[in-house]
Amino acid sequence: MDLLTAALGIASTELVKAGSGELGKSSVSGLFKLAQKLFSLIKEKLKGNVRAEVFVQELETQGNEPLLLEKVTKILDDEMSNDEAFAADVKQVAQQIVNFTGQKNTNVNYGRDQNINYGGDQNIINH
């Protein structure tokens, strides 16, 4: 999973939580604001593209839905390849979202294979 897809998934989930009243106070000040910022950038760029606007709206309300993530990511990849400034802004906010979430929840795996054993049941093999 790439950075943009991970950030969109996190952001959309955060916005759905906000709509259902599940956000904690700490989230409102950080991750929620980043999610709003990412979707604001995206909506502004895609304004007038009715099909894209519908997908973004659905992602905002339905959350981390794989088919919607794929559709929105494809649209954004095209837009980002044509507009370097937009791409830089989106990547910056996406990185902030992933970093923020990583700091809050170190057990979340955002596309990286991780095999970490922090417990005492570790097999040590000496060769």
ABEGO torsion letter per residue (X at the ends): XBAAAAAAAAAAAAAAAAAAGABBAAAAABAAAAAAAAAAAAAAAABGBAAAAAAAAAAAAAEBBAAAAAAAAAAAAAAAAABAAAAAAAAAAAAAAAAAAAAABAABBBGBBBBBBABABBBBBBX
